[in-house]
Amino acid sequence: MSRDIRPCGDSAVTVEFRQVIDPSVNAEIFAFCQALERLQPPGVVEIVPAYCAVTVHFDPMVITMGELRAALDAIPEGTGENGAQDAPLIEIPVCYGGAHGPDMASVMAHTGLSEQEIVARHSGGDYLIYMLGFTPGFPYMGGMDESLSTPRLKTPRTAIPAGSVGIAGSQTGVYPIASPGGWQLIGRTPLKLFDLGREQPFLLQAGARVKFVPISAEEYERLDQND
């Protein structure tokens, strides 16, 4: 078995997979999560996928840790090869640079690329959401062009506007709510990634794919007013 099940306190277990950030591991994780959801063991209250692991929270008054481990061990290993193909694709409009991308010049200086090249490469492919974390709905995504890799800010900002699109190392992400942060900001989306007023507060989910679509400042204002 390539999975390793470890206790995580007295009401959760962590199922560890291969310790590498890779789409194939992500496919294994989501095949496991889907199988667990179909199985529906009594007492399971939440399933939390991450880069290389899944944490399963349970009610110890309903199911013991030993019983849960046995149920998890019984789930067949699967590659989940079709997971990426079946994953929903969500388009996120982004106004790059200018007031919405205050660190664009820094990314240009670090990468040696022009703003047009950065926008083209950042919006040129699809991104896989490995997990959500940090703040409600913050997507940790893989698939960014390595030529865009830029270190985090040496001194994080105390306040970043919701919708800001940033780069940190070889990752890119979108801030769902206003919060502190140290990612290099290259643009902003008018979409609300997290909204408690919606039936489904989270616009994005782990396992989905994201496509960034460049828009003008005028289009940003129009969409922002209509949101």
ZIUR-V804472 format. One record per pair of residues at least 24 apart in sequence whose C-alpha atoms are under 8 Angstrom apart, sorted by the first residue. I is the first residue (numbers start at 1). J is the second residue. D is the distance in whole Angstrom. If there is no record, write none. Layout:
I,J,D ; I,J,D
This chain:
1,77,8 ; 5,69,7 ; 10,60,8 ; 10,65,8 ; 11,57,6 ; 11,58,5 ; 11,59,6 ; 11,60,6 ; 11,65,8 ; 12,55,7 ; 12,56,5 ; 12,57,4 ; 12,58,6 ; 12,65,8 ; 13,55,6 ; 13,56,5 ; 13,57,7 ; 13,65,8 ; 14,53,7 ; 14,54,6 ; 14,55,4 ; 14,56,6 ; 15,53,5 ; 15,54,5 ; 15,55,6 ; 15,56,8 ; 16,52,6 ; 16,53,4 ; 16,54,7 ; 17,52,5 ; 17,53,6 ; 18,52,6 ; 19,52,6 ; 20,51,8 ; 20,52,6 ; 21,51,6 ; 21,52,7 ; 23,128,8 ; 24,79,7 ; 24,81,7 ; 25,51,8 ; 25,52,7 ; 26,51,7 ; 26,52,7 ; 26,130,7 ; 26,207,8 ; 27,79,6 ; 27,80,5 ; 27,81,6 ; 27,82,8 ; 27,83,6 ; 27,84,7 ; 28,77,8 ; 28,78,6 ; 28,79,5 ; 28,80,5 ; 28,81,8 ; 29,53,7 ; 29,54,7 ; 30,80,7 ; 30,83,7 ; 30,207,7 ; 31,78,6 ; 31,79,7 ; 31,80,5 ; 31,83,7 ; 32,75,7 ; 32,77,7 ; 32,78,7 ; 35,75,7 ; 36,72,8 ; 36,75,7 ; 41,68,8 ; 41,71,7 ; 49,130,8 ; 49,131,6 ; 49,206,7 ; 50,130,6 ; 50,131,5 ; 50,132,8 ; 51,130,6 ; 51,131,7 ; 83,207,8 ; 84,207,8 ; 84,208,8 ; 84,209,8 ; 87,207,6 ; 87,208,5 ; 87,209,6 ; 88,208,5 ; 88,209,6 ; 89,208,6 ; 89,209,5 ; 89,210,6 ; 89,211,7 ; 90,204,8 ; 90,208,8 ; 90,209,6 ; 90,210,5 ; 90,211,6 ; 91,210,6 ; 91,211,5 ; 91,212,6 ; 91,213,7 ; 92,189,7 ; 92,191,7 ; 92,210,7 ; 92,211,6 ; 92,212,5 ; 92,213,6 ; 93,189,6 ; 93,190,7 ; 93,191,8 ; 93,212,6 ; 93,213,5 ; 93,214,6 ; 93,215,6 ; 94,165,8 ; 94,187,6 ; 94,188,5 ; 94,189,5 ; 94,190,7 ; 94,212,6 ; 94,213,6 ; 94,214,5 ; 94,215,6 ; 94,220,8 ; 95,187,5 ; 95,188,5 ; 95,189,6 ; 95,214,6 ; 95,215,5 ; 95,216,6 ; 95,217,6 ; 95,220,6 ; 96,186,6 ; 96,187,4 ; 96,188,7 ; 96,214,7 ; 96,215,8 ; 96,216,8 ; 97,186,6 ; 97,187,5 ; 98,187,8 ; 100,164,7 ; 100,185,8 ; 100,186,7 ; 100,187,5 ; 100,188,5 ; 101,164,8 ; 101,165,8 ; 101,185,5 ; 101,186,4 ; 101,187,4 ; 101,188,7 ; 102,185,6 ; 102,186,6 ; 102,187,8 ; 103,184,5 ; 103,185,5 ; 103,186,6 ; 104,184,8 ; 104,185,7 ; 104,186,5 ; 104,187,8 ; 106,184,8 ; 107,148,8 ; 107,150,6 ; 107,184,7 ; 107,186,8 ; 110,150,7 ; 111,147,7 ; 111,148,6 ; 111,149,7 ; 111,150,7 ; 118,148,7 ; 119,214,7 ; 121,145,7 ; 121,148,8 ; 122,148,8 ; 122,212,7 ; 123,211,7 ; 123,212,5 ; 123,213,6 ; 123,214,7 ; 124,212,8 ; 125,211,7 ; 126,209,6 ; 126,210,6 ; 126,211,5 ; 126,212,8 ; 127,209,5 ; 127,210,5 ; 127,211,6 ; 128,207,7 ; 128,208,6 ; 128,209,5 ; 128,210,7 ; 129,205,7 ; 129,206,5 ; 129,207,5 ; 129,208,6 ; 129,209,6 ; 129,210,7 ; 130,206,5 ; 130,207,6 ; 131,205,8 ; 131,206,5 ; 131,207,7 ; 132,205,7 ; 132,206,6 ; 135,175,8 ; 135,176,7 ; 135,177,7 ; 136,176,7 ; 136,177,8 ; 136,194,7 ; 136,202,8 ; 137,176,6 ; 137,193,7 ; 137,194,6 ; 137,202,6 ; 137,203,8 ; 137,204,7 ; 137,205,8 ; 138,173,7 ; 138,174,6 ; 138,175,6 ; 138,176,6 ; 139,173,6 ; 139,174,7 ; 139,204,7 ; 139,205,8 ; 139,206,8 ; 140,171,7 ; 140,172,7 ; 140,173,6 ; 141,171,6 ; 141,172,6 ; 141,173,7 ; 142,171,6 ; 142,172,8 ; 143,171,8 ; 144,170,7 ; 144,171,6 ; 144,172,7 ; 145,170,8 ; 146,170,6 ; 150,184,8 ; 151,184,8 ; 152,182,6 ; 152,183,5 ; 152,184,6 ; 153,182,5 ; 153,183,6 ; 153,184,6 ; 154,182,8 ; 155,182,7 ; 156,180,7 ; 156,181,5 ; 156,182,4 ; 156,183,8 ; 157,181,5 ; 157,182,6 ; 162,192,8 ; 163,188,5 ; 163,189,5 ; 163,190,6 ; 163,191,7 ; 163,192,7 ; 163,193,7 ; 164,188,4 ; 164,189,6 ; 165,189,7 ; 189,220,7 ; 190,220,6 ; 190,221,8 ; 190,223,6 ; 190,224,5 ; 190,227,8 ; 191,223,8 ; 191,224,7 ; 191,227,7 ; 192,227,8
